[in-house]
């Protein structure tokens, strides 16, 4: 039993020595926060649009076919380089205070920061077109800076 304990202690001590001497992946900034990993790619904006499918007027929910046709007609012409559509389930409080739970879509657009002004106008047109076509109160929008490499 003493031999087993001695082996375990030796293994732990060896592991501690190895870990103590191992280089760290990130260094800390002066304020204690970890430094970010090196950025790759070019500066882009990532915009996510959140599309609900339930209709406030009680009409039938937006179907996959209708949403795909909307993307083909309203989004692809302005963002032909690519986009991503994800299916989701979401909830939000509507204008009447009711929490609505519904199937949803998340549309992800990436575009160079240098194109942000022109893209902003196009994105707002897409939001208004969806609201009008499917009687929606709103389409959510999230914008973030990103480093992108293809």
Rosetta silent file (secondary structure, phi, psi, omega in degrees, C-alpha in Angstrom):
SEQUENCE: XXXXXXXXXXXXXXXXXXXXXXXXXXXXXXXXXXXXXXXXXXXXXXXXXXXXXXXXXXXXXXXXXXXXXXXXXXXXXXXXXXXXXXXXXXXXXXXXXXXXXXXXXXXXXXXXXXXXXXXXXXXXXXXXXXXXXXXXXXXXXXXXXXXXXX
SCORE:     score description
SCORE:     0.000 S_00000001
   1 L     0.000  -41.307  178.714    0.000    0.000    0.000 S_00000001
   2 H   -61.750  -37.155  178.963    2.858    2.373    0.841 S_00000001
   3 H   -64.547  -42.143  179.031    4.371    1.685   -2.615 S_00000001
   4 H   -62.520  -43.794  178.513    1.047    2.578   -4.320 S_00000001
   5 H   -61.823  -43.520  179.734    0.838    5.843   -2.332 S_00000001
   6 H   -62.510  -40.526  177.460    4.399    6.710   -3.218 S_00000001
   7 H   -64.841  -44.701  179.294    3.684    6.097   -6.938 S_00000001
   8 H   -60.734  -44.685  179.464    0.543    8.251   -6.828 S_00000001
   9 H   -62.195  -41.497  179.728    2.444   11.051   -5.059 S_00000001
  10 H   -64.659  -41.881  179.465    5.265   10.842   -7.609 S_00000001
  11 H   -64.518  -42.422  178.456    2.824   10.991  -10.509 S_00000001
  12 H   -64.044  -43.200  179.886    1.074   14.044   -9.036 S_00000001
  13 H   -62.834  -42.544  179.195    4.383   15.795   -8.388 S_00000001
  14 H   -64.019  -42.810  178.820    5.560   15.108  -11.950 S_00000001
  15 H   -62.851  -40.955  178.630    2.281   16.397  -13.387 S_00000001
  16 H   -62.077  -41.183  178.819    2.570   19.557  -11.269 S_00000001
  17 H   -64.726  -42.873  179.811    6.090   20.216  -12.517 S_00000001
  18 H   -63.932  -44.595 -179.038    4.996   19.727  -16.145 S_00000001
  19 H   -66.660  -38.558 -179.521    1.974   22.019  -15.764 S_00000001
  20 H   -63.601  -33.571 -178.127    3.979   24.695  -13.974 S_00000001
  21 H   -90.563   -5.584 -177.195    6.470   24.808  -16.820 S_00000001
  22 L   -74.426  140.860  177.198    3.880   24.666  -19.630 S_00000001
  23 L   -69.595  148.999  178.356    3.345   27.876  -21.625 S_00000001
  24 L   -90.989  150.508 -178.264   -0.061   29.504  -21.242 S_00000001
  25 L   -74.966  -31.897 -177.905   -2.320   30.049  -24.241 S_00000001
  26 L  -131.695  150.970  175.093   -3.362   33.556  -23.185 S_00000001
  27 L  -107.138  162.721 -179.638   -1.761   36.246  -21.114 S_00000001
  28 E   -93.953  145.215  173.601   -3.542   38.590  -18.756 S_00000001
  29 L   -79.545  171.006 -178.075   -3.963   42.300  -19.413 S_00000001
  30 L   -58.007  -32.664 -179.062   -3.018   44.831  -16.737 S_00000001
  31 L   -86.610    7.311  176.078   -6.603   44.902  -15.439 S_00000001
  32 L    93.937  -11.432  178.372   -6.657   41.096  -15.011 S_00000001
  33 L   -75.229  147.007  176.572   -8.779   40.275  -18.069 S_00000001
  34 E   -68.573  142.891  176.487   -7.376   37.609  -20.403 S_00000001
  35 L   -71.644  146.009 -179.724   -5.885   38.980  -23.611 S_00000001
  36 L   -72.658  152.073  174.418   -7.792   38.092  -26.771 S_00000001
  37 L   -66.354  155.249  179.194   -6.484   35.536  -29.207 S_00000001
  38 L   -57.403  139.705 -179.585   -4.935   37.035  -32.355 S_00000001
  39 L   -82.735  141.198  176.317   -7.582   38.181  -34.839 S_00000001
  40 L  -117.196  152.103  175.336   -7.728   36.595  -38.278 S_00000001
  41 L    88.448 -163.407 -177.547   -9.417   37.950  -41.357 S_00000001
  42 E  -112.577  159.747  179.397  -10.800   41.344  -42.164 S_00000001
  43 E   -70.470  123.954  179.281  -13.167   43.609  -40.218 S_00000001
  44 E  -129.269  167.871  168.589  -16.772   42.717  -40.970 S_00000001
  45 E  -110.348  134.937  172.097  -20.190   43.356  -39.507 S_00000001
  46 E  -108.158  121.190  176.546  -22.354   40.370  -38.594 S_00000001
  47 E  -113.842  128.633  173.704  -26.063   41.148  -38.650 S_00000001
  48 E  -111.916  127.825  175.133  -28.604   38.660  -37.357 S_00000001
  49 E  -108.368  135.271 -175.893  -32.250   39.212  -38.201 S_00000001
  50 E  -110.519  110.942 -175.574  -34.876   37.439  -36.091 S_00000001
  51 E  -107.258  118.691  172.874  -38.043   36.551  -38.000 S_00000001
  52 E   -81.359  162.169 -179.216  -41.126   35.298  -36.188 S_00000001
  53 L  -118.180  -15.055  178.149  -43.641   33.141  -38.028 S_00000001
  54 L   -77.027  144.110 -179.792  -46.850   33.571  -35.995 S_00000001
  55 L  -103.238  129.508 -177.762  -49.193   36.216  -37.323 S_00000001
  56 L   -60.983  -25.544 -179.618  -50.698   38.655  -34.840 S_00000001
  57 L   -81.808    3.780  178.494  -53.961   38.671  -36.796 S_00000001
  58 L    84.931    2.282  178.755  -54.382   34.939  -36.143 S_00000001
  59 L   -68.904  175.711 -178.898  -53.670   33.931  -39.746 S_00000001
  60 L   -64.903  146.605  179.673  -51.636   30.854  -40.639 S_00000001
  61 L   -63.871  153.121  176.786  -47.974   30.845  -39.624 S_00000001
  62 L   -64.541  129.752 -178.462  -45.328   31.655  -42.214 S_00000001
  63 L   -89.110  166.100  175.436  -44.255   28.392  -43.854 S_00000001
  64 H   -58.092  -42.836 -179.457  -40.752   27.271  -44.823 S_00000001
  65 H   -61.818  -44.061  178.763  -41.686   27.687  -48.473 S_00000001
  66 H   -64.463  -41.022 -179.436  -42.920   31.251  -47.903 S_00000001
  67 H   -67.167  -43.247  178.447  -39.819   32.185  -45.947 S_00000001
  68 H   -60.152  -42.124  178.336  -37.485   30.690  -48.565 S_00000001
  69 H   -64.130  -39.294  177.422  -39.317   32.605  -51.295 S_00000001
  70 H   -61.242  -47.273  179.650  -39.004   35.792  -49.236 S_00000001
  71 H   -60.801  -45.011  179.942  -35.234   35.282  -48.838 S_00000001
  72 H   -60.703  -39.114 -175.084  -34.854   34.552  -52.558 S_00000001
  73 H   -84.070  -42.814 -170.087  -36.826   37.659  -53.516 S_00000001
  74 H  -103.029  -24.965 -173.929  -35.852   40.214  -50.844 S_00000001
  75 H  -105.606  -51.599 -174.607  -32.457   39.202  -49.424 S_00000001
  76 L   -55.241  -41.356  179.288  -30.388   37.340  -52.019 S_00000001
  77 L   -59.886  -33.563 -179.259  -30.386   40.163  -54.608 S_00000001
  78 L   -89.166  -20.465 -179.399  -28.836   42.562  -52.048 S_00000001
  79 L  -132.546   63.711 -174.912  -26.526   39.981  -50.399 S_00000001
  80 L   -72.618  -14.442 -177.435  -25.525   37.610  -53.222 S_00000001
  81 L   -74.162  -15.183  177.020  -22.159   36.673  -51.657 S_00000001
  82 L   142.657  159.157  178.875  -23.839   34.453  -49.090 S_00000001
  83 L  -163.992  167.927  177.577  -26.001   34.202  -46.012 S_00000001
  84 E  -130.591  136.326  174.166  -27.074   31.633  -43.443 S_00000001
  85 E  -117.201  129.049  177.272  -30.596   30.763  -42.328 S_00000001
  86 E  -120.089  141.575  175.043  -31.140   28.916  -39.054 S_00000001
  87 E   -87.025  147.694 -179.747  -34.422   27.561  -37.720 S_00000001
  88 E  -151.382 -178.912  171.899  -35.310   28.343  -34.155 S_00000001
  89 E  -130.288  129.901 -177.099  -37.954   28.625  -31.491 S_00000001
  90 E  -137.916  173.645  173.113  -38.351   31.980  -29.844 S_00000001
  91 E  -148.715  153.233  177.401  -40.527   34.078  -27.635 S_00000001
  92 E  -160.840  161.053  178.889  -41.100   37.755  -27.130 S_00000001
  93 E   -91.924  122.697 -178.184  -43.618   40.119  -25.538 S_00000001
  94 L   -80.561 -179.268 -176.183  -45.895   41.676  -28.155 S_00000001
  95 L   -62.368  -20.759  179.977  -47.366   45.196  -28.142 S_00000001
  96 L   -94.672    2.294  178.765  -50.321   43.980  -26.037 S_00000001
  97 L    87.905    4.181  179.707  -48.060   42.482  -23.351 S_00000001
  98 L   -85.344  134.916  175.475  -48.678   38.873  -24.373 S_00000001
  99 E   -83.227  117.787 -178.817  -45.705   36.521  -24.445 S_00000001
 100 E  -100.625  129.942  174.515  -45.728   34.892  -27.845 S_00000001
 101 E  -112.895  130.484 -173.876  -43.896   31.595  -28.414 S_00000001
 102 E  -156.239  160.744  170.653  -43.293   30.689  -32.012 S_00000001
 103 E   -69.300  145.528 -177.036  -41.174   28.977  -34.609 S_00000001
 104 E  -145.347  173.547  175.290  -38.659   31.442  -35.989 S_00000001
 105 E  -128.760  143.638  172.944  -35.790   31.988  -38.397 S_00000001
 106 E  -116.891  120.455  178.777  -32.433   33.613  -37.795 S_00000001
 107 E  -103.561  123.882 -178.775  -30.840   35.123  -40.884 S_00000001
 108 E  -109.207  124.775  177.593  -27.088   35.771  -40.591 S_00000001
 109 E  -120.105  136.942  174.480  -25.447   38.282  -42.912 S_00000001
 110 E  -121.851  131.374  179.018  -21.723   39.101  -43.022 S_00000001
 111 E  -150.397  149.574 -178.240  -20.445   42.136  -44.898 S_00000001
 112 E   -58.861  144.778  177.111  -17.271   44.248  -44.814 S_00000001
 113 H   -55.300  -32.929 -179.688  -17.311   47.205  -42.427 S_00000001
 114 H   -64.905  -18.357  179.468  -16.594   49.395  -45.442 S_00000001
 115 H  -102.123    9.994 -172.969  -20.019   48.399  -46.834 S_00000001
 116 H   -60.669  -43.462 -176.526  -21.908   49.026  -43.574 S_00000001
 117 H   -61.581  -49.221  179.182  -23.700   52.227  -44.624 S_00000001
 118 H   -67.894  -36.170  179.209  -25.162   50.744  -47.823 S_00000001
 119 H   -67.753  -35.975  179.730  -25.904   47.414  -46.144 S_00000001
 120 H   -58.072  -46.396  179.247  -27.778   49.143  -43.326 S_00000001
 121 H   -60.080  -45.113 -179.584  -30.267   50.643  -45.762 S_00000001
 122 H   -63.747  -41.043 -179.405  -30.802   47.274  -47.464 S_00000001
 123 H   -65.211  -41.414  178.260  -31.276   45.480  -44.143 S_00000001
 124 H   -64.808  -35.326  175.569  -33.888   47.989  -43.004 S_00000001
 125 H   -65.005  -39.180  177.983  -35.738   47.467  -46.307 S_00000001
 126 H   -62.951  -45.454  179.460  -35.693   43.694  -45.691 S_00000001
 127 H   -59.505  -48.057 -179.725  -37.127   44.165  -42.188 S_00000001
 128 H   -63.799  -39.410 -179.577  -39.938   46.419  -43.445 S_00000001
 129 H   -63.270  -41.314  179.596  -40.734   44.071  -46.338 S_00000001
 130 H   -68.034  -43.675  178.393  -41.119   41.076  -43.976 S_00000001
 131 H   -57.238  -43.752 -178.929  -43.246   43.055  -41.522 S_00000001
 132 H   -71.274  -46.148 -175.693  -45.538   44.127  -44.351 S_00000001
 133 H   -66.223  -33.406 -173.242  -45.697   40.782  -46.191 S_00000001
 134 L  -121.884   21.724  175.078  -46.447   38.691  -43.084 S_00000001
 135 L    51.116   49.769 -179.360  -48.234   41.190  -40.793 S_00000001
 136 L   -98.559  145.921  175.601  -45.421   41.231  -38.210 S_00000001
 137 L   -69.726  -37.191 -180.000  -45.015   43.818  -35.456 S_00000001
 138 L  -164.296  166.418  170.898  -41.240   43.758  -35.893 S_00000001
 139 L  -123.833  121.753 -179.247  -38.161   41.895  -37.054 S_00000001
 140 E   -69.454  151.513  179.641  -35.358   41.806  -34.476 S_00000001
 141 E  -138.922  133.906  175.911  -31.878   42.949  -35.443 S_00000001
 142 E  -130.094  127.169  178.496  -28.500   42.313  -33.804 S_00000001
 143 E  -118.208  136.110  176.763  -25.262   43.848  -35.153 S_00000001
 144 E  -141.955  150.443  173.176  -21.756   42.903  -34.024 S_00000001
 145 E   -80.271  144.112 -179.119  -18.228   43.583  -35.197 S_00000001
 146 E  -146.432  157.448  170.284  -16.360   40.473  -36.350 S_00000001
 147 E  -104.796  122.846 -172.124  -13.079   39.424  -37.923 S_00000001
 148 E  -125.445  136.692  176.413  -13.914   37.245  -40.932 S_00000001
 149 L  -136.692  130.156  179.053  -11.779   35.059  -43.150 S_00000001
 150 L  -111.104    0.000    0.000  -13.083   32.890  -45.966 S_00000001
